[in-house]
Amino acid sequence: MRVAVDVMGGDLGPQEIIQGALDGLQYLGSEDELVLFGPEEQMRALVAAAGGNDPRLSYHNCTQFIGMDESPVEA
């Protein structure tokens, strides 16, 4: 199973979302994959700071974001 997480999609910023995603790794099997979506350099730094080096982690670099004040339909 592949699980995708938007690290920029929360009110408390990417640090809290990444920590929650890392905490959730314990519930995934050895064949599962956790894909983090967001700015790759920032995600890698936060994962490293949290000690989350896990082979089931992968990153999808995103350079554009829809802000809280933007209409998703128009964005």
Helices and strands as residue ranges (DSSP letters): E 2-6, H 14-24, G 25-27, E 33-38, H 40-49, E 57-61
